[in-house]
Amino acid sequence: MLEFNLYIGTGKYDKTETKTLIKSLADSVLTGYTLIETTGIWKGKREDSFIINIVEQDNIQAEIKALATVLREQLNQKCVLLTTKKIKVEFI
């Protein structure tokens, strides 16, 4: 299994607007994810942020990179951080 995390700042936008946009775009691409509201610091400035956590059996990295690109453009961000790692998953 693979775990992907997208780290997205709100920048100039309202947290509610950002959350709505993220959910709309993520829902159109992903079959399941967890959206986490958090506070991030970028270049010494605090900002409301979101993490999209995705755990997938298949490698959908191309789709996730495309989602990150659209989010970066729509939210007028300099970048969106994507992390990827292999994980062991057990359903109990």
Secondary structure, DSSP 8 states (H G I E B T S, - for coil): -EEEEEEEE-TTS-HHHHHHHHHHHHHHH-S--EEEEEEEEETTEEEEEEEEEEEESS--HHHHHHHHHHHHHHTT-S--EEEEEE------
